[in-house]
Structures are given as structure tokens and as C-alpha cells.
């Protein structure tokens, strides 16, 4: 069970990266349609950059935590799934330039504007559930 702390740190880093990326995208959506506030663009860039660093912390925790050997297979799959979702979200946010979404993709802009807080809450709840799941000891086989 010594891999529990690295698992908690790794999944927390991945989920925090997802929440930061979603928050950065959402902040860029506010303001006038014809301009993106410079502060929002700066936060979007830095939130994306910090998200990438958090994903690297998650990978480091995985390697340092003996590849989460004592965790259930579903926990390891959940970690990699979250890391991939976060990496895709961050990459797509940089590739699609969310600063233009209020003009080019109005529906996507509206979804991004409204989803930051629910995504952050979902990430926090999922982290608590993953921590609880990582603390469970497997039941002994019945005879």
C-alpha cells in the first residue's frame, strides 16, 4: 500500500490540470465578442502551461510510485484515462484558439463559459472517490 500517496498525488495532479485547463478556456470566453481581455489570454496560457506541468507531476508520481503496483487495475486505468483526457483538453485548447470561439463557435463558447465550475466540482468529487477507492483493501478470498 505504499503506492497510495503517489496515486493520490498523481490523480490529484491530473484532475487539477483538467480543472485549470477548463477554467482557462472559460475565462477567455467572457468579455466583448470582438476582443479577448488580455488578462484572460494570459491566464489561459499560464493555466495551460501549469496543466502540462501537473500532468508531468502525475507521470512522475506514477513512475516514483512503482507504477501503482498495489492499486487495483481499475485505479491504474482511471489514472491514465484522466491523464489522457487532460492532455487532450489542453492540446485542443491550444490548437483551436478559444479566444475566437465567441465569434466562430458560439455554441462551444457558451458550453465552455458554463462548464468551468461544474468541471472543477466534478474533478474534486472524483478525486475524493478515487482516494476512497485507493484506501480499500481487497477482501480475502473465501474458502
N, C-alpha and C positions, 0 to 999 in steps of 0.2 A: 504494500500500500504506500510505499514511499513515493510513487509517481503521482499521488493525489495532488500535492501542491503544484507541481509543474502543469498538471492537467487543468487545474483551476486557473492558474495564471495564463496558460496558453489559450483556453477557451475565452477567458475574460478579455484578453488582448484582441482576439479575433472579433468578438462581439462589440467591443468598444470601437474598433476600427470601422465596423459596419455602421454603428450609430453615428460616428463622426463624419463618415462619408455622406450619409443620408442628411445629416444636419447641414453640412457644407453645401450640398446641392440645393436644399430647401432655402437657405439664406440667399442664394443667388436669384431665386425666383421672385423675391419681393422687390418692390420699388416700381419706378415708372417702366412702361413697356419699352421705351426707346433707349433706355440706358440701364446699365447694371451698376449698382453702387460699388465704388472702388473697394470699400471696406469688405463688402460681401465677397468680391472676387478674391481678395487677399485671404480671407478666412477659408474660402472654398479650396484654394491652392494649398494652404497650410494644413487644413483638415485632411485633405487627400494625402499629403506628404506624411503626416503623422500616422494616418491609417496604414500606409505602407510600412512604416517603422513598427507599428503594432503587429502587423502580420509577420514581420521578421521576428519579433519577440515571441510570437506564438510558435513559429517553426523552431526557434532556439529552445523554447520550453519543451517541445516535443523531442528534440534530439537529446537535450540535457536530462529529460525525464525518462530515459531508457525507452523511448518510443511508446510511452504509456503502457508498458507491458502488463501491469497489474490491473489496468482498466478493462472493462468489458469491450468486446469488439464494436458494439453499437456506439460506445463513447468515442472510440477512435474514429469511427466513420463520421460521427456528428462533428468532431473537431475538424476533420478535413473538409467536410461539406461546408461548414461555416467559413473556413479559411478561403475556400474557392468562391463562395458567394461574395465575400468581402472583396477579394481580389478582382472579381468580375465587375462588381459595383464601382469600385474605384477606377478601374481601367475604362469602363464605359463612360463614367463621368468626365474623365479627361478627354476621351475620344470624341464625345458628342457635344462638347462645349455647352453646358447647361445655361450659360448666360444668354443664349439665343432662344431658349425654349419658350419664353413668353410670347415670342413672335412666330417662331417656326412650328412649335408643337404645343399649342395651348392646352390640350388635354393632359399631356405629360407634365407640363408645368404645374397645372392645378393639382395633380396627384402628388408631385414632389413637394409642393407647398404644404399640403395637408398631411403628409406621411411622416414627417420628421419625428414628431413626438410619439406617435404610435410605434414606430420602428424602435425608438430608444427604449420605450417601456417594454416592448416585446423582447428586446435584447437583454434587458435587465432580468426579466422574469425567466427567460430561457437559461441565463447564466445560473440563477438560483436553482432551477430544476436540474441542470447538469451537475452542479455541486452536490445536490442531494443524491443524485443518482450515483455519483462517483464515490460517495461515502458508504453506500450499501455494500454489505459483504455478501458474497454468494452463499446461498443456503447449502448445507452439506447434503450430499447425495443420500437419498433414502434407501434403506436396505431392503 
